[in-house]
Amino acid sequence: MFEQHVNSDILIIPTINSQNQVIKKPLRDFIKQAMKNYFSQLKTEDVNDLYELVLSETEQPLLDILMQHTRGNQTRAAQIMGINRGTLRKKLKKYGMN
């Protein structure tokens, strides 16, 4: 129904380094660094439900921005995400965003 346009620059995040230079990095680099930091702080502790933790940390802001972008139109938001509207509603409810 909707064409998908892949833009490799869309998930690039510009940051400023210590020399005040703009450095552009993909979102995945920030996630990778966050995971390295997480594991370095754990030391010998066991990890449980890591997937759910990472998913909730990324899914909730995604849903928040998406619902703003669609002005609360759940049908459109579900189409953009490529999921069923019922699934979107469950996710919104999970994060208290309904």
PyMOL commands that set and color helices and strands:
alter all, ss='L'
color gray80, all
select helices_A, chain A and resi 27-42+50-69+74-81+85-94
alter helices_A, ss='H'
color red, helices_A
select strands_A, chain A and resi 12-16+22-26
alter strands_A, ss='S'
color yellow, strands_A
deselect
rebuild
show_as cartoon
